[in-house]
């Protein structure tokens, strides 16, 4: 999803870089957008997991449905995977040549 959004915003990123944005600024822009979506998803997932504890308690063995170590561990793991998934398109966006992006359209 982030890769598609970066592809759609190539012209905008090229204009930003032509106006003086540094590569680090573009990295922050793309990572910030991707991580915002990922953290919202993790928050909704945690709320749903806590809300559905009765259903989950019947499916889990030797772990409680509200085990904080498990919930935090899965949240951190998913956030780290989302960060890696956002970094690859962000790296591609950092290397956007402003002249090529402006000629593209």
Biopython code that builds the backbone (N, CA, C, O; Angstrom):
import numpy as np
from Bio.PDB.StructureBuilder import StructureBuilder

atoms = [
    (1, "UNK", "N", (0.817, -1.189, 0.000)),
    (1, "UNK", "CA", (0.000, 0.000, 0.000)),
    (1, "UNK", "C", (0.866, 1.260, 0.000)),
    (1, "UNK", "O", (0.615, 2.202, -0.752)),
    (2, "UNK", "N", (1.866, 1.260, 0.838)),
    (2, "UNK", "CA", (2.749, 2.427, 0.904)),
    (2, "UNK", "C", (3.515, 2.584, -0.405)),
    (2, "UNK", "O", (3.723, 3.703, -0.875)),
    (3, "UNK", "N", (3.931, 1.476, -0.988)),
    (3, "UNK", "CA", (4.638, 1.544, -2.267)),
    (3, "UNK", "C", (3.749, 2.157, -3.348)),
    (3, "UNK", "O", (4.214, 2.957, -4.159)),
    (4, "UNK", "N", (2.480, 1.783, -3.355)),
    (4, "UNK", "CA", (1.537, 2.350, -4.320)),
    (4, "UNK", "C", (1.365, 3.850, -4.074)),
    (4, "UNK", "O", (1.356, 4.638, -5.021)),
    (5, "UNK", "N", (1.228, 4.247, -2.805)),
    (5, "UNK", "CA", (1.062, 5.665, -2.493)),
    (5, "UNK", "C", (2.290, 6.480, -2.882)),
    (5, "UNK", "O", (2.166, 7.606, -3.366)),
    (6, "UNK", "N", (3.468, 5.914, -2.671)),
    (6, "UNK", "CA", (4.694, 6.616, -3.063)),
    (6, "UNK", "C", (4.750, 6.760, -4.582)),
    (6, "UNK", "O", (5.157, 7.802, -5.095)),
    (7, "UNK", "N", (4.345, 5.722, -5.294)),
    (7, "UNK", "CA", (4.312, 5.804, -6.749)),
    (7, "UNK", "C", (3.355, 6.875, -7.242)),
    (7, "UNK", "O", (3.643, 7.567, -8.218)),
    (8, "UNK", "N", (2.221, 7.013, -6.573)),
    (8, "UNK", "CA", (1.255, 8.036, -6.956)),
    (8, "UNK", "C", (1.744, 9.446, -6.631)),
    (8, "UNK", "O", (1.353, 10.410, -7.290)),
    (9, "UNK", "N", (2.596, 9.565, -5.615)),
    (9, "UNK", "CA", (3.062, 10.875, -5.168)),
    (9, "UNK", "C", (4.448, 11.226, -5.705)),
    (9, "UNK", "O", (5.090, 12.136, -5.181)),
    (10, "UNK", "N", (4.919, 10.535, -6.727)),
    (10, "UNK", "CA", (6.261, 10.796, -7.271)),
    (10, "UNK", "C", (6.403, 12.246, -7.721)),
    (10, "UNK", "O", (7.429, 12.878, -7.467)),
    (11, "UNK", "N", (5.396, 12.766, -8.378)),
    (11, "UNK", "CA", (5.437, 14.159, -8.851)),
    (11, "UNK", "C", (5.549, 15.117, -7.667)),
    (11, "UNK", "O", (6.352, 16.050, -7.688)),
    (12, "UNK", "N", (4.739, 14.883, -6.635)),
    (12, "UNK", "CA", (4.773, 15.750, -5.448)),
    (12, "UNK", "C", (6.129, 15.679, -4.754)),
    (12, "UNK", "O", (6.676, 16.705, -4.349)),
    (13, "UNK", "N", (6.669, 14.481, -4.615)),
    (13, "UNK", "CA", (7.969, 14.319, -3.963)),
    (13, "UNK", "C", (9.053, 15.004, -4.787)),
    (13, "UNK", "O", (9.965, 15.616, -4.229)),
    (14, "UNK", "N", (8.959, 14.905, -6.118)),
    (14, "UNK", "CA", (9.910, 15.590, -6.984)),
    (14, "UNK", "C", (9.857, 17.097, -6.815)),
    (14, "UNK", "O", (10.897, 17.754, -6.790)),
    (15, "UNK", "N", (8.662, 17.651, -6.699)),
    (15, "UNK", "CA", (8.515, 19.094, -6.476)),
    (15, "UNK", "C", (9.099, 19.483, -5.127)),
    (15, "UNK", "O", (9.796, 20.492, -5.016)),
    (16, "UNK", "N", (8.816, 18.684, -4.100)),
    (16, "UNK", "CA", (9.368, 18.974, -2.773)),
    (16, "UNK", "C", (10.897, 18.992, -2.813)),
    (16, "UNK", "O", (11.529, 19.873, -2.231)),
    (17, "UNK", "N", (11.480, 18.019, -3.500)),
    (17, "UNK", "CA", (12.933, 17.956, -3.565)),
    (17, "UNK", "C", (13.499, 19.093, -4.416)),
    (17, "UNK", "O", (14.576, 19.612, -4.123)),
    (18, "UNK", "N", (12.780, 19.479, -5.465)),
    (18, "UNK", "CA", (13.234, 20.594, -6.293)),
    (18, "UNK", "C", (13.193, 21.910, -5.520)),
    (18, "UNK", "O", (13.984, 22.816, -5.781)),
    (19, "UNK", "N", (12.270, 22.008, -4.571)),
    (19, "UNK", "CA", (12.160, 23.222, -3.765)),
    (19, "UNK", "C", (13.083, 23.215, -2.550)),
    (19, "UNK", "O", (13.096, 24.168, -1.771)),
    (20, "UNK", "N", (13.854, 22.141, -2.389)),
    (20, "UNK", "CA", (14.863, 22.145, -1.334)),
    (20, "UNK", "C", (14.698, 21.111, -0.241)),
    (20, "UNK", "O", (15.466, 21.124, 0.721)),
    (21, "UNK", "N", (13.755, 20.238, -0.342)),
    (21, "UNK", "CA", (13.604, 19.205, 0.681)),
    (21, "UNK", "C", (14.787, 18.244, 0.604)),
    (21, "UNK", "O", (15.217, 17.857, -0.482)),
    (22, "UNK", "N", (15.293, 17.874, 1.742)),
    (22, "UNK", "CA", (16.398, 16.921, 1.807)),
    (22, "UNK", "C", (15.853, 15.499, 1.763)),
    (22, "UNK", "O", (14.656, 15.276, 1.941)),
    (23, "UNK", "N", (16.740, 14.544, 1.525)),
    (23, "UNK", "CA", (16.322, 13.148, 1.479)),
    (23, "UNK", "C", (15.758, 12.699, 2.816)),
    (23, "UNK", "O", (14.824, 11.898, 2.855)),
    (24, "UNK", "N", (16.310, 13.202, 3.908)),
    (24, "UNK", "CA", (15.812, 12.852, 5.240)),
    (24, "UNK", "C", (14.382, 13.344, 5.440)),
    (24, "UNK", "O", (13.587, 12.685, 6.111)),
    (25, "UNK", "N", (14.049, 14.499, 4.862)),
    (25, "UNK", "CA", (12.681, 15.018, 4.953)),
    (25, "UNK", "C", (11.692, 14.106, 4.242)),
    (25, "UNK", "O", (10.587, 13.870, 4.731)),
    (26, "UNK", "N", (12.094, 13.599, 3.090)),
    (26, "UNK", "CA", (11.228, 12.681, 2.336)),
    (26, "UNK", "C", (11.077, 11.371, 3.100)),
    (26, "UNK", "O", (9.988, 10.800, 3.147)),
    (27, "UNK", "N", (12.162, 10.897, 3.695)),
    (27, "UNK", "CA", (12.111, 9.676, 4.496)),
    (27, "UNK", "C", (11.134, 9.839, 5.655)),
    (27, "UNK", "O", (10.311, 8.959, 5.910)),
    (28, "UNK", "N", (11.228, 10.961, 6.351)),
    (28, "UNK", "CA", (10.314, 11.222, 7.469)),
    (28, "UNK", "C", (8.865, 11.289, 7.000)),
    (28, "UNK", "O", (7.970, 10.800, 7.688)),
    (29, "UNK", "N", (8.626, 11.889, 5.837)),
    (29, "UNK", "CA", (7.280, 12.018, 5.305)),
    (29, "UNK", "C", (6.654, 10.648, 5.045)),
    (29, "UNK", "O", (5.535, 10.374, 5.479)),
    (30, "UNK", "N", (7.381, 9.802, 4.341)),
    (30, "UNK", "CA", (6.837, 8.494, 3.965)),
    (30, "UNK", "C", (6.738, 7.580, 5.179)),
    (30, "UNK", "O", (5.720, 6.913, 5.364)),
    (31, "UNK", "N", (7.779, 7.537, 6.009)),
    (31, "UNK", "CA", (7.723, 6.695, 7.205)),
    (31, "UNK", "C", (6.641, 7.173, 8.169)),
    (31, "UNK", "O", (5.954, 6.359, 8.785)),
    (32, "UNK", "N", (6.490, 8.468, 8.299)),
    (32, "UNK", "CA", (5.464, 9.004, 9.187)),
    (32, "UNK", "C", (4.068, 8.609, 8.746)),
    (32, "UNK", "O", (3.235, 8.223, 9.566)),
    (33, "UNK", "N", (3.819, 8.704, 7.460)),
    (33, "UNK", "CA", (2.499, 8.331, 6.937)),
    (33, "UNK", "C", (2.240, 6.839, 7.126)),
    (33, "UNK", "O", (1.156, 6.443, 7.555)),
    (34, "UNK", "N", (3.223, 6.023, 6.811)),
    (34, "UNK", "CA", (3.045, 4.580, 6.939)),
    (34, "UNK", "C", (2.910, 4.130, 8.379)),
    (34, "UNK", "O", (2.070, 3.287, 8.692)),
    (35, "UNK", "N", (3.724, 4.682, 9.249)),
    (35, "UNK", "CA", (3.671, 4.277, 10.653)),
    (35, "UNK", "C", (2.401, 4.772, 11.333)),
    (35, "UNK", "O", (1.901, 4.130, 12.257)),
    (36, "UNK", "N", (1.879, 5.902, 10.884)),
    (36, "UNK", "CA", (0.612, 6.378, 11.436)),
    (36, "UNK", "C", (-0.498, 5.363, 11.161)),
    (36, "UNK", "O", (-1.294, 5.040, 12.043)),
    (37, "UNK", "N", (-0.535, 4.868, 9.926)),
    (37, "UNK", "CA", (-1.544, 3.852, 9.584)),
    (37, "UNK", "C", (-1.311, 2.565, 10.360)),
    (37, "UNK", "O", (-2.263, 1.942, 10.828)),
    (38, "UNK", "N", (-0.055, 2.163, 10.502)),
    (38, "UNK", "CA", (0.260, 0.921, 11.213)),
    (38, "UNK", "C", (-0.107, 1.026, 12.690)),
    (38, "UNK", "O", (-0.666, 0.084, 13.253)),
    (39, "UNK", "N", (0.195, 2.147, 13.318)),
    (39, "UNK", "CA", (-0.117, 2.299, 14.740)),
    (39, "UNK", "C", (-1.617, 2.379, 14.995)),
    (39, "UNK", "O", (-2.100, 1.896, 16.019)),
    (40, "UNK", "N", (-2.347, 2.979, 14.079)),
    (40, "UNK", "CA", (-3.808, 2.977, 14.205)),
    (40, "UNK", "C", (-4.330, 1.553, 14.116)),
    (40, "UNK", "O", (-5.216, 1.168, 14.878)),
    (41, "UNK", "N", (-3.785, 0.767, 13.189)),
    (41, "UNK", "CA", (-4.186, -0.630, 13.056)),
    (41, "UNK", "C", (-3.846, -1.459, 14.276)),
    (41, "UNK", "O", (-4.646, -2.289, 14.708)),
    (42, "UNK", "N", (-2.664, -1.243, 14.838)),
    (42, "UNK", "CA", (-2.278, -1.973, 16.054)),
    (42, "UNK", "C", (-3.194, -1.578, 17.215)),
    (42, "UNK", "O", (-3.595, -2.431, 18.007)),
    (43, "UNK", "N", (-3.519, -0.310, 17.315)),
    (43, "UNK", "CA", (-4.423, 0.136, 18.383)),
    (43, "UNK", "C", (-5.810, -0.476, 18.261)),
    (43, "UNK", "O", (-6.389, -0.920, 19.252)),
    (44, "UNK", "N", (-6.338, -0.500, 17.049)),
    (44, "UNK", "CA", (-7.650, -1.118, 16.828)),
    (44, "UNK", "C", (-7.582, -2.615, 17.118)),
    (44, "UNK", "O", (-8.511, -3.179, 17.697)),
    (45, "UNK", "N", (-6.488, -3.258, 16.718)),
    (45, "UNK", "CA", (-6.317, -4.684, 16.980)),
    (45, "UNK", "C", (-6.229, -4.989, 18.461)),
    (45, "UNK", "O", (-6.812, -5.967, 18.929)),
    (46, "UNK", "N", (-5.505, -4.161, 19.206)),
    (46, "UNK", "CA", (-5.429, -4.367, 20.659)),
    (46, "UNK", "C", (-6.785, -4.183, 21.317)),
    (46, "UNK", "O", (-7.168, -4.960, 22.192)),
    (47, "UNK", "N", (-7.509, -3.159, 20.897)),
    (47, "UNK", "CA", (-8.841, -2.932, 21.462)),
    (47, "UNK", "C", (-9.765, -4.109, 21.158)),
    (47, "UNK", "O", (-10.531, -4.538, 22.021)),
    (48, "UNK", "N", (-9.694, -4.627, 19.939)),
    (48, "UNK", "CA", (-10.527, -5.770, 19.569)),
    (48, "UNK", "C", (-10.120, -7.020, 20.343)),
    (48, "UNK", "O", (-10.977, -7.796, 20.766)),
    (49, "UNK", "N", (-8.819, -7.215, 20.528)),
    (49, "UNK", "CA", (-8.343, -8.387, 21.271)),
    (49, "UNK", "C", (-8.788, -8.340, 22.720)),
    (49, "UNK", "O", (-9.194, -9.356, 23.283)),
    (50, "UNK", "N", (-8.714, -7.176, 23.317)),
    (50, "UNK", "CA", (-9.157, -7.042, 24.711)),
    (50, "UNK", "C", (-10.671, -7.164, 24.794)),
    (50, "UNK", "O", (-11.194, -7.732, 25.753)),
    (51, "UNK", "N", (-11.379, -6.638, 23.802)),
    (51, "UNK", "CA", (-12.838, -6.718, 23.798)),
    (51, "UNK", "C", (-13.372, -8.122, 23.570)),
    (51, "UNK", "O", (-14.483, -8.439, 23.996)),
    (52, "UNK", "N", (-12.600, -8.961, 22.909)),
    (52, "UNK", "CA", (-13.055, -10.317, 22.595)),
    (52, "UNK", "C", (-12.378, -11.371, 23.478)),
    (52, "UNK", "O", (-12.153, -12.499, 23.038)),
    (53, "UNK", "N", (-12.060, -11.009, 24.709)),
    (53, "UNK", "CA", (-11.340, -11.934, 25.582)),
    (53, "UNK", "C", (-12.137, -13.191, 25.905)),
    (53, "UNK", "O", (-11.553, -14.264, 26.055)),
    (54, "UNK", "N", (-13.446, -13.083, 26.015)),
    (54, "UNK", "CA", (-14.244, -14.292, 26.311)),
    (54, "UNK", "C", (-14.116, -15.326, 25.198)),
    (54, "UNK", "O", (-13.927, -16.513, 25.464)),
    (55, "UNK", "N", (-14.217, -14.882, 23.982)),
    (55, "UNK", "CA", (-14.101, -15.799, 22.855)),
    (55, "UNK", "C", (-12.694, -16.388, 22.769)),
    (55, "UNK", "O", (-12.523, -17.579, 22.510)),
    (56, "UNK", "N", (-11.711, -15.552, 22.985)),
    (56, "UNK", "CA", (-10.333, -16.023, 22.879)),
    (56, "UNK", "C", (-9.940, -16.935, 24.030)),
    (56, "UNK", "O", (-9.114, -17.828, 23.842)),
    (57, "UNK", "N", (-10.499, -16.741, 25.199)),
    (57, "UNK", "CA", (-10.112, -17.568, 26.344)),
    (57, "UNK", "C", (-10.457, -19.035, 26.119)),
    (57, "UNK", "O", (-9.793, -19.911, 26.673)),
    (58, "UNK", "N", (-11.465, -19.317, 25.330)),
    (58, "UNK", "CA", (-11.822, -20.699, 25.020)),
    (58, "UNK", "C", (-10.860, -21.327, 24.013)),
    (58, "UNK", "O", (-10.758, -22.552, 23.943)),
    (59, "UNK", "N", (-10.155, -20.507, 23.232)),
    (59, "UNK", "CA", (-9.256, -21.010, 22.199)),
    (59, "UNK", "C", (-7.801, -21.098, 22.649)),
    (59, "UNK", "O", (-6.997, -21.768, 22.000)),
    (60, "UNK", "N", (-7.455, -20.443, 23.732)),
    (60, "UNK", "CA", (-6.063, -20.392, 24.178)),
    (60, "UNK", "C", (-5.806, -21.417, 25.271)),
    (60, "UNK", "O", (-6.650, -21.643, 26.138)),
    (61, "UNK", "N", (-4.643, -22.026, 25.218)),
    (61, "UNK", "CA", (-4.250, -23.000, 26.231)),
    (61, "UNK", "C", (-2.972, -22.529, 26.899)),
    (61, "UNK", "O", (-2.014, -22.169, 26.214)),
    (62, "UNK", "N", (-2.941, -22.526, 28.196)),
    (62, "UNK", "CA", (-1.804, -22.153, 29.051)),
    (62, "UNK", "C", (-1.370, -20.686, 28.904)),
    (62, "UNK", "O", (-0.280, -20.316, 29.340)),
    (63, "UNK", "N", (-2.211, -19.864, 28.298)),
    (63, "UNK", "CA", (-1.960, -18.421, 28.211)),
    (63, "UNK", "C", (-3.296, -17.730, 28.429)),
    (63, "UNK", "O", (-4.306, -18.113, 27.837)),
    (64, "UNK", "N", (-3.299, -16.710, 29.282)),
    (64, "UNK", "CA", (-4.559, -15.995, 29.499)),
    (64, "UNK", "C", (-4.839, -15.082, 28.307)),
    (64, "UNK", "O", (-3.927, -14.692, 27.578)),
    (65, "UNK", "N", (-6.099, -14.753, 28.124)),
    (65, "UNK", "CA", (-6.492, -13.929, 26.977)),
    (65, "UNK", "C", (-5.979, -12.497, 27.097)),
    (65, "UNK", "O", (-5.825, -11.810, 26.088)),
    (66, "UNK", "N", (-5.721, -12.051, 28.294)),
    (66, "UNK", "CA", (-5.235, -10.682, 28.499)),
    (66, "UNK", "C", (-3.791, -10.676, 28.986)),
    (66, "UNK", "O", (-3.403, -9.785, 29.741)),
    (67, "UNK", "N", (-2.998, -11.644, 28.572)),
    (67, "UNK", "CA", (-1.590, -11.726, 28.960)),
    (67, "UNK", "C", (-0.850, -10.508, 28.405)),
    (67, "UNK", "O", (-0.712, -10.383, 27.188)),
    (68, "UNK", "N", (-0.372, -9.610, 29.270)),
    (68, "UNK", "CA", (0.241, -8.371, 28.779)),
    (68, "UNK", "C", (1.530, -8.612, 27.989)),
    (68, "UNK", "O", (1.824, -7.875, 27.047)),
    (69, "UNK", "N", (2.293, -9.626, 28.362)),
    (69, "UNK", "CA", (3.542, -9.887, 27.647)),
    (69, "UNK", "C", (3.245, -10.293, 26.203)),
    (69, "UNK", "O", (3.924, -9.846, 25.279)),
    (70, "UNK", "N", (2.240, -11.131, 26.010)),
    (70, "UNK", "CA", (1.877, -11.560, 24.664)),
    (70, "UNK", "C", (1.339, -10.394, 23.841)),
    (70, "UNK", "O", (1.735, -10.208, 22.691)),
    (71, "UNK", "N", (0.442, -9.611, 24.426)),
    (71, "UNK", "CA", (-0.136, -8.478, 23.692)),
    (71, "UNK", "C", (0.921, -7.454, 23.313)),
    (71, "UNK", "O", (0.926, -6.950, 22.190)),
    (72, "UNK", "N", (1.811, -7.145, 24.240)),
    (72, "UNK", "CA", (2.862, -6.166, 23.956)),
    (72, "UNK", "C", (3.854, -6.732, 22.943)),
    (72, "UNK", "O", (4.293, -6.024, 22.037)),
    (73, "UNK", "N", (4.204, -8.000, 23.097)),
    (73, "UNK", "CA", (5.153, -8.621, 22.169)),
    (73, "UNK", "C", (4.644, -8.643, 20.741)),
    (73, "UNK", "O", (5.384, -8.327, 19.809)),
    (74, "UNK", "N", (3.386, -9.014, 20.567)),
    (74, "UNK", "CA", (2.807, -9.046, 19.222)),
    (74, "UNK", "C", (2.693, -7.635, 18.657)),
    (74, "UNK", "O", (2.937, -7.421, 17.470)),
    (75, "UNK", "N", (2.329, -6.682, 19.490)),
    (75, "UNK", "CA", (2.225, -5.291, 19.031)),
    (75, "UNK", "C", (3.577, -4.753, 18.574)),
    (75, "UNK", "O", (3.672, -4.102, 17.534)),
    (76, "UNK", "N", (4.613, -5.023, 19.347)),
    (76, "UNK", "CA", (5.957, -4.555, 18.981)),
    (76, "UNK", "C", (6.425, -5.242, 17.703)),
    (76, "UNK", "O", (7.003, -4.595, 16.829)),
    (77, "UNK", "N", (6.183, -6.538, 17.585)),
    (77, "UNK", "CA", (6.585, -7.268, 16.388)),
    (77, "UNK", "C", (5.878, -6.732, 15.145)),
    (77, "UNK", "O", (6.518, -6.517, 14.115)),
    (78, "UNK", "N", (4.568, -6.516, 15.230)),
    (78, "UNK", "CA", (3.833, -5.991, 14.078)),
    (78, "UNK", "C", (4.268, -4.578, 13.717)),
    (78, "UNK", "O", (4.324, -4.227, 12.538)),
    (79, "UNK", "N", (4.574, -3.769, 14.718)),
    (79, "UNK", "CA", (5.046, -2.411, 14.459)),
    (79, "UNK", "C", (6.406, -2.433, 13.773)),
    (79, "UNK", "O", (6.654, -1.644, 12.861)),
    (80, "UNK", "N", (7.292, -3.337, 14.208)),
    (80, "UNK", "CA", (8.605, -3.457, 13.582)),
    (80, "UNK", "C", (8.485, -3.923, 12.133)),
    (80, "UNK", "O", (9.184, -3.407, 11.261)),
    (81, "UNK", "N", (7.616, -4.886, 11.867)),
    (81, "UNK", "CA", (7.406, -5.366, 10.497)),
    (81, "UNK", "C", (6.841, -4.239, 9.630)),
    (81, "UNK", "O", (7.235, -4.090, 8.473)),
    (82, "UNK", "N", (5.923, -3.450, 10.180)),
    (82, "UNK", "CA", (5.364, -2.319, 9.434)),
    (82, "UNK", "C", (6.447, -1.280, 9.137)),
    (82, "UNK", "O", (6.457, -0.686, 8.059)),
    (83, "UNK", "N", (7.348, -1.062, 10.079)),
    (83, "UNK", "CA", (8.443, -0.122, 9.856)),
    (83, "UNK", "C", (9.334, -0.594, 8.711)),
    (83, "UNK", "O", (9.725, 0.204, 7.860)),
    (84, "UNK", "N", (9.653, -1.869, 8.686)),
    (84, "UNK", "CA", (10.449, -2.406, 7.577)),
    (84, "UNK", "C", (9.705, -2.313, 6.253)),
    (84, "UNK", "O", (10.300, -2.007, 5.220)),
    (85, "UNK", "N", (8.405, -2.576, 6.286)),
    (85, "UNK", "CA", (7.605, -2.507, 5.062)),
    (85, "UNK", "C", (7.483, -1.075, 4.549)),
    (85, "UNK", "O", (7.318, -0.868, 3.347)),
    (86, "UNK", "N", (7.560, -0.102, 5.421)),
    (86, "UNK", "CA", (7.494, 1.305, 5.010)),
    (86, "UNK", "C", (8.861, 1.825, 4.573)),
    (86, "UNK", "O", (8.941, 2.757, 3.773)),
    (87, "UNK", "N", (9.929, 1.234, 5.090)),
    (87, "UNK", "CA", (11.269, 1.741, 4.789)),
    (87, "UNK", "C", (11.646, 1.533, 3.328)),
    (87, "UNK", "O", (12.302, 2.389, 2.735)),
    (88, "UNK", "N", (11.249, 0.423, 2.746)),
    (88, "UNK", "CA", (11.638, 0.138, 1.358)),
    (88, "UNK", "C", (11.060, 1.171, 0.389)),
    (88, "UNK", "O", (11.816, 1.714, -0.415)),
    (89, "UNK", "N", (9.751, 1.470, 0.426)),
    (89, "UNK", "CA", (9.253, 2.541, -0.445)),
    (89, "UNK", "C", (9.806, 3.921, -0.079)),
    (89, "UNK", "O", (9.975, 4.774, -0.951)),
    (90, "UNK", "N", (10.088, 4.139, 1.205)),
    (90, "UNK", "CA", (10.651, 5.431, 1.616)),
    (90, "UNK", "C", (12.049, 5.609, 1.050)),
    (90, "UNK", "O", (12.424, 6.711, 0.649)),
    (91, "UNK", "N", (12.821, 4.533, 1.015)),
    (91, "UNK", "CA", (14.159, 4.597, 0.429)),
    (91, "UNK", "C", (14.077, 4.896, -1.064)),
    (91, "UNK", "O", (14.888, 5.650, -1.602)),
    (92, "UNK", "N", (13.085, 4.294, -1.728)),
    (92, "UNK", "CA", (12.898, 4.568, -3.155)),
    (92, "UNK", "C", (12.487, 6.027, -3.374)),
    (92, "UNK", "O", (12.931, 6.663, -4.330)),
    (93, "UNK", "N", (11.648, 6.549, -2.495)),
    (93, "UNK", "CA", (11.217, 7.946, -2.624)),
    (93, "UNK", "C", (12.368, 8.904, -2.378)),
    (93, "UNK", "O", (12.426, 9.973, -2.986)),
    (94, "UNK", "N", (13.292, 8.531, -1.487)),
    (94, "UNK", "CA", (14.448, 9.392, -1.211)),
    (94, "UNK", "C", (15.320, 9.560, -2.444)),
    (94, "UNK", "O", (15.963, 10.596, -2.614)),
    (95, "UNK", "N", (15.347, 8.572, -3.285)),
    (95, "UNK", "CA", (16.221, 8.600, -4.460)),
    (95, "UNK", "C", (15.540, 9.201, -5.686)),
    (95, "UNK", "O", (16.081, 9.128, -6.790)),
    (96, "UNK", "N", (14.374, 9.787, -5.507)),
    (96, "UNK", "CA", (13.657, 10.389, -6.623)),
    (96, "UNK", "C", (14.445, 11.576, -7.163)),
    (96, "UNK", "O", (14.825, 12.478, -6.416)),
    (97, "UNK", "N", (14.680, 11.564, -8.452)),
    (97, "UNK", "CA", (15.363, 12.682, -9.101)),
    (97, "UNK", "C", (14.306, 13.730, -9.436)),
    (97, "UNK", "O", (13.361, 13.430, -10.165)),
    (98, "UNK", "N", (14.440, 14.939, -8.929)),
    (98, "UNK", "CA", (13.414, 15.963, -9.157)),
    (98, "UNK", "C", (13.158, 16.256, -10.632)),
    (98, "UNK", "O", (12.014, 16.486, -11.024)),
    (99, "UNK", "N", (14.187, 16.250, -11.439)),
    (99, "UNK", "CA", (14.018, 16.567, -12.865)),
    (99, "UNK", "C", (13.223, 15.475, -13.564)),
    (99, "UNK", "O", (12.339, 15.765, -14.370)),
    (100, "UNK", "N", (13.535, 14.227, -13.259)),
    (100, "UNK", "CA", (12.801, 13.114, -13.865)),
    (100, "UNK", "C", (11.350, 13.131, -13.406)),
    (100, "UNK", "O", (10.443, 12.898, -14.206)),
    (101, "UNK", "N", (11.123, 13.408, -12.111)),
    (101, "UNK", "CA", (9.753, 13.437, -11.590)),
    (101, "UNK", "C", (8.936, 14.561, -12.210)),
    (101, "UNK", "O", (7.741, 14.394, -12.454)),
    (102, "UNK", "N", (9.566, 15.705, -12.468)),
    (102, "UNK", "CA", (8.856, 16.825, -13.071)),
    (102, "UNK", "C", (8.569, 16.592, -14.549)),
    (102, "UNK", "O", (7.549, 17.056, -15.059)),
    (103, "UNK", "N", (9.445, 15.886, -15.237)),
    (103, "UNK", "CA", (9.226, 15.563, -16.647)),
    (103, "UNK", "C", (8.207, 14.456, -16.834)),
    (103, "UNK", "O", (7.609, 14.328, -17.902)),
    (104, "UNK", "N", (8.009, 13.660, -15.804)),
    (104, "UNK", "CA", (7.145, 12.483, -15.892)),
    (104, "UNK", "C", (5.742, 12.833, -16.349)),
    (104, "UNK", "O", (5.134, 12.097, -17.127)),
    (105, "UNK", "N", (5.228, 13.951, -15.871)),
    (105, "UNK", "CA", (3.844, 14.316, -16.196)),
    (105, "UNK", "C", (3.828, 15.144, -17.378)),
    (105, "UNK", "O", (2.760, 15.562, -17.825)),
]
sb = StructureBuilder()
sb.init_structure("model")
sb.init_model(0)
sb.init_chain("A")
sb.init_seg("    ")
for serial, (resi, resn, name, xyz) in enumerate(atoms, 1):
    if name == "N":
        sb.init_residue(resn, " ", resi, " ")
    sb.init_atom(name, np.array(xyz, "f"), 0.0, 1.0, " ", f" {name:<3s}", serial, name[0])
structure = sb.get_structure()
